[in-house]
Amino acid sequence: MALPEIVSRDEWRAAREELLLREKAATRARDALNAERRRLPMVEVAEEYLFEGGDGKATLLDLFEGRGQLVVYHFMFAPEWDAGCRSCSAFLDQIGHLAHLKARGTTFAAVSRAPYTKILPFKARMGWTVPWYSSYGGDFNRDFEATLEIDGEPAERPGISCFLRDRDQVFHTYSTYARGLDGLGSTTSLLDLTALGRQEEWEEPKGRASALGAPAGSVRIRYHDEYEV
């Protein structure tokens, strides 16, 4: 096994400080990239997609649960499969308490092509409480490129799509797939994909921190059992 080189504490400190400079540059570059993502245009979703979840039939607007933003995880679970994708399952395992997203007016939900009668027992087996909907029989997965046609056959791929709501109008703001999901799962990493971001005053472009009618992001952080969401 090729282990790291053994050095003195002073040598390690020098190497660590050199790397820290690069890490800070990467953080600044990531902030700039997130700002460019928030500057992307958006497109209205006019199609009437229908899903099935724990409370029965639901529209895309229903998936927002009354909040301003929606983050959809495209969970790979084809109709003919008996269980969901292992990698997608590992992704959902790392999702934190949803109260922190909800406090920023953002709903998180998973969507799969499998019938809800297959999703429900698998969800129970995994012990998840995250909202999970079936798009079985509809075009949602194909329209948002989570299901592709390869050699004439449907093929699944993991992804995330973000949506913004203005009253009863729904807009698609962003999607990413496969390796684009690397490093995601925390509250802040998911918010960074959305049009409103973390809703902090320092974020660019300006004017979105209080777009949902609440104070800027960090001042709203509470213990998850203290939120009124």
N, C-alpha and C positions, 0 to 999 in steps of 0.2 A: 504494500500500500504506500502510495506517495503522499506522505504527511507533510505539513508545513515545516519550513526550516526552523530550527531552534536558535534563538538569538537572545541577547541580553534585554533587560527591561528598557534600557535607553534606546536600543536599536528598534525594539518593537514600537516604542512611543513615536520615534521619528517616522517610521513607516506608516503608523496609524494616522499621524497628522497630515502626511502627504495624501493619503487616501481620503481623509476628511475633506480636503479641498475639492477633490473630484466629486465626492458625495454631495457637497453643497451646490456645486455647479449643476449636478444632475437634478437636484431639487428645484433650482431656479428654472432649469429647462422644462421640467415637468409642469411647474406652475404656468409657464408661458404656453405650453401645449394645451393644458386644460383651458386656458383663456381662449385659445383659438377654437377649441371644441365648443365652448359656449357661444362663440360668434357664428357657428354654423347656422345656415337658414333652417327653417322647418317646413314641413309639408302637412297639410290637413289630411286626416284620415277620414274619408267619406264613406268607406265601406262599412256595412253593418255586420261586424263579426259577432258570432254567438259562441259562448263558452258554457261549460258545465262545471260547477263547483259544489262546495258543501251546502250552499243555500239554493241549489238548483241552477236554472239558466241565468246567464249574465252576459251583458254587452261589454265592450271594451271600456265604455264610460263607467260601468259598474265596478270594474276592476280597480278604479282609482279610490273607491271607498270614500268619495267626497273630498279627497285631497287634491292638491294642484299638480302633482307629478306622479308618474308611475314608472317603475323599473321592472321590466319583465325579463326573467331568466328563461331562455329557451332550453328546457330540460329534455335531453334525448330519451324518448320513450315512444317507440313506434307502436302502432296498434297491434302488431303481431307478436311483440315481445311480452314475456311474462314478468319482467322486472325492469326497472329503470337503469340507465347507464351508470356504471360504477364511478366513472370520473365525475359525472354530473352530481352523483350522490355525495362524493367527497367535497364538491364545491358547496352544496347546500349545508353540509355538516359544519362548515366554517362560518356561515352567516350568523352574525351576532344578534343581539336583542333588537327586534324591529321597532321598539319604542323610540329609539334615537333617530331613525329615519322618519317615523311618523311625526315626531316633534318638529321636523323641518318640512312638513307638508308633503312627504314622499311615501308612497306605498310600494312595497316590494311583493312580487308574486311570481310563481313559476307557471309555465304553460307547456303542455306536451300534447302530442297527437294521439296518444293512447286514450281509449275510453275511460271515463271517470271510474267506472267499475273496476278497472285495473289499477288506476292511480291510488284509489282510496286504501286498499289493503297494503300496498307497498308503502304508502305514506305512514300508515299506522305501524308497520314493521320498523321503519326508520325512526319513529318517534318524533317526526317533525310537526310543527304547528304553523309553518309558513303557508300562506294561501297558495293553493295549487289548483289550476284549472285545466280542463280538457278542451282542446280545439278540434276534437275528432269530427271528421266529415266536413270541416271548413277549410278555407284557404289562408288562414292567418299565418301558419308556419311557412308556407310557400311564399306568400307575399312579402314576408319579412326575412326571407332567405335563410331560415333555420332548417328548412327541408329543401334539398336540391334534387334535380333530376340528373342521375348519372347512368348512362347507357339505358335510358328509358325507365329506370327504377328509382323510387324515392330514397334519398340518403339523408340521414340526420347529421346535424352538426350543432355543437353548443354555441350559445351566443347570448347577448343581452341587448335589448331594445329599450330606449327611453322615450317617454311620452309626456307631453305637457297639456294641461287642460285650461281652456278659457271658457268658463261657463259650461255649455254643453258641446263645445267644439273641442275635438281631440287632435293634437298635432304630434307627428313623429319627429323627434329631434336628433336621435343618434342610435347607431347599432354597431356592435363589434362582435367578432366570432373567434373561436378556437384560441390561438395564442394571444389574441387581444384580451382574453380573460385573465392572463397571468397577473398575479399580484392583487387581484380583486377579491372582495369578500367583506372588508371592513366597511363601516358606515361611511367614512370619509372617501374611501376609494369608489364606492358606488355613487355618492353625491357628485364626485368629480366628473362623472359621465353625463350628468344632467345639465339642462339648459340653465338652471339657477345655481348650480354648484353647491358649495358648502354654505352659501348665503352669508358670507363674511364680508365686512366692509372693505377689506384689502383686495378682494378679488376683482379682476377685470372680466368683462366690461362693467363699469360702475352702474349703480341703479337697480341691481337685482337682489341685493341682500335682504330687502324687506318686501320683495315682490308679492309674497304670500300674506302680507299684512301682519307679520310678526317681527320681533327684534332680530338683529343679526345673529348668525348661527351660534357662536361659542357661548354667548350669554344665556342661551337656552338649555345648555347641557345640565342634566339632572341625573340622579340615580334613576334607573329605569322604572322603579315602582312609584316615582314621584310625578311622572308626566300625566297630564290629563289629555290622553289621545285615544 
